[in-house]
Amino acid sequence: MGVVISLAFIALVFFFLLYQRLKRTPGSSRGHQIAVKCAATSMAALVALLGCLRIGAPAHWLLFAGLIICTIADGVICVYFLPGGAIFVLGHIMYMISFWMMHRPDWRCLLLLLCLMGVITIGIHHLRVSKNRGLIYAYAAVLSLMVSLAAFQTPLILAGALLFAFSDGLLGYLAVKGDKTHLDYISLGAYYLGQFLLALGTHFY
């Protein structure tokens, strides 16, 4: 099992680097870019499937479903941004239900959520976001809720959720500031690593 997981991670890194190269290659086919981008996420989904088959916990199957949804969203968002974002939200919801089933939230989750929303409110105000402010705030609320629910799970689940949220937060910053250089590598790299850690979480209960 360990060998398969290691090979899946190597493949994920390969597809990630290949996608970054294709994205910056003039004349590169969008279809090829989308296929490679989705292939990277599907490696995480494969690891989650192996965990589900091994342990079979209902919460893990929901997490696997979330990974499949995010794989689809990876492709759709390259062509249709808002529908792709909506599909990602559905993936987040699947993750949150999975986290809820693993460990019921308590007052600490609520307190963490309120703190995160406070930080996000300050950040949005500091960046002087005006365009699509409501959508950005709503998506940030979803991410904050996901992190709050993941906070008291296994370390792998928490680390995966944090990296996922960091990636999306950095992506939002890039959208506001228009910086598409090295931060793009960091954002997508954090996203893939986060998904992989979430997938690894299905091997423990």
C-alpha positions in Angstrom: 0.0 0.0 0.0 2.8 2.4 0.9 4.4 1.9 -2.5 1.2 2.7 -4.3 0.7 5.8 -2.2 4.3 6.9 -2.9 3.8 6.4 -6.6 0.6 8.3 -6.6 2.3 11.3 -4.9 5.2 11.2 -7.4 2.6 11.2 -10.2 0.7 14.1 -8.6 4.0 16.2 -8.5 4.7 15.3 -12.1 1.3 16.4 -13.3 1.5 19.6 -11.2 4.8 20.5 -12.8 3.7 19.5 -16.3 0.5 21.6 -15.9 2.6 24.7 -14.9 4.8 24.2 -17.9 1.9 23.7 -20.3 0.3 26.8 -18.9 3.3 28.9 -19.8 3.9 27.3 -23.2 2.6 29.4 -26.1 0.2 27.4 -28.3 -0.4 24.8 -25.7 -3.9 23.1 -26.0 -6.3 24.1 -23.3 -7.7 20.6 -23.4 -4.3 19.1 -22.6 -3.9 21.6 -19.7 -7.2 20.7 -18.2 -6.5 17.0 -18.5 -3.2 17.3 -16.8 -4.6 19.5 -14.1 -7.4 17.1 -13.3 -5.0 14.1 -13.4 -3.0 15.6 -10.5 -6.1 15.8 -8.3 -7.2 12.4 -9.4 -4.0 11.0 -7.8 -5.3 12.2 -4.4 -8.7 10.7 -5.2 -7.0 7.4 -5.9 -5.3 7.4 -2.5 -8.6 8.2 -0.8 -10.3 5.4 -2.7 -7.7 2.9 -1.4 -8.2 4.2 2.2 -12.0 3.8 1.8 -11.7 0.2 0.5 -9.3 -0.5 3.4 -11.3 0.9 6.3 -14.7 1.6 4.8 -15.8 4.4 7.2 -18.9 6.3 5.8 -17.1 9.6 6.5 -14.2 8.6 4.4 -16.4 7.7 1.4 -17.9 11.3 1.7 -14.4 12.7 1.7 -13.6 10.6 -1.4 -16.7 12.0 -3.1 -15.5 15.5 -2.2 -12.2 14.7 -4.0 -14.0 13.5 -7.1 -16.1 16.7 -7.1 -13.0 18.9 -6.7 -11.3 17.0 -9.6 -14.3 17.9 -11.8 -14.2 21.5 -10.5 -10.5 21.7 -11.5 -11.5 21.2 -15.1 -14.7 23.3 -15.2 -13.2 26.3 -13.5 -10.6 26.6 -16.4 -13.5 27.2 -18.8 -16.4 28.6 -16.7 -15.1 30.3 -13.5 -18.4 30.8 -11.6 -19.8 27.3 -12.2 -16.4 25.8 -11.4 -16.4 27.8 -8.1 -19.9 26.5 -7.3 -18.7 22.9 -7.9 -15.8 23.6 -5.5 -18.2 24.8 -2.9 -20.1 21.5 -3.3 -16.8 19.7 -2.7 -16.2 21.7 0.4 -19.7 20.8 1.7 -18.8 17.1 1.2 -15.6 17.6 3.2 -17.5 19.4 6.0 -20.1 16.7 6.3 -17.3 14.1 6.4 -15.5 16.1 9.2 -18.8 16.4 11.1 -19.2 12.6 11.0 -15.7 12.0 12.1 -15.9 14.3 15.1 -18.9 16.3 16.2 -18.1 20.0 16.5 -18.4 21.8 19.9 -18.0 25.3 21.2 -14.4 25.5 20.2 -15.3 25.1 16.5 -17.7 28.0 16.8 -15.1 30.2 18.6 -12.5 29.4 15.9 -15.0 30.1 13.1 -15.8 33.5 14.6 -12.1 34.3 15.0 -11.4 33.3 11.4 -14.3 35.4 10.0 -12.9 38.4 12.0 -9.5 38.0 10.4 -11.1 37.6 7.0 -13.2 40.7 7.5 -10.1 42.7 8.4 -8.2 41.3 5.4 -10.9 42.1 2.9 -11.1 45.7 4.3 -7.3 46.1 4.2 -7.1 44.9 0.6 -10.0 47.3 -0.3 -11.9 44.6 -2.2 -14.9 46.0 -4.0 -15.6 43.8 -7.0 -17.5 40.6 -6.1 -17.0 41.4 -2.4 -20.1 39.4 -1.4 -19.1 36.3 -3.3 -15.6 36.5 -1.9 -16.8 36.9 1.7 -19.3 34.0 1.2 -16.6 31.7 -0.2 -14.2 32.7 2.7 -17.0 31.8 5.2 -17.2 28.3 3.6 -13.5 27.9 3.9 -13.5 29.1 7.5 -16.2 26.7 8.4 -14.3 23.8 6.8 -11.2 24.7 8.7 -13.1 25.0 11.9 -14.6 21.6 11.5 -11.2 20.1 10.6 -9.4 21.7 13.6 -10.1 18.8 15.9 -9.7 15.9 13.5 -6.5 13.9 12.9 -3.3 16.0 12.1 -3.5 14.9 8.4 -7.1 16.2 8.0 -6.3 19.5 9.7 -3.1 20.0 7.7 -5.0 19.2 4.4 -7.8 21.6 5.2 -5.4 24.4 6.2 -3.4 24.0 3.0 -6.6 24.0 1.0 -7.8 27.2 2.6 -4.4 28.8 2.3 -4.4 28.0 -1.4 -7.8 29.5 -2.0 -6.9 32.5 0.1 -3.7 33.1 -1.9 -5.7 32.6 -5.1 -8.1 35.3 -4.0 -5.1 37.6 -3.3 -3.7 36.9 -6.7 -7.1 37.8 -8.3 -7.2 41.1 -6.4 -3.5 42.1 -7.0 -3.0 40.5 -10.4 0.3 38.9 -9.5 0.7 35.7 -11.5 4.3 34.8 -10.9 5.8 32.5 -8.2 2.8 32.9 -5.9 0.8 30.9 -8.5 3.1 27.9 -8.0 2.7 28.2 -4.2 -1.1 28.5 -4.4 -1.6 25.4 -6.7 1.2 23.4 -4.9 -0.5 24.0 -1.6 -3.8 23.0 -3.1 -2.5 19.7 -4.4 -0.6 18.9 -1.2 -3.7 19.7 0.8 -5.9 17.4 -1.2 -3.3 14.6 -0.9 -3.1 15.0 2.9 -6.9 14.9 3.1 -6.8 11.7 1.0 -4.2 10.2 3.4 -6.5 10.9 6.2 -8.8 8.2 4.9 -6.2 5.6 5.9 -6.7 6.4 9.6 -9.7 6.6 11.8 
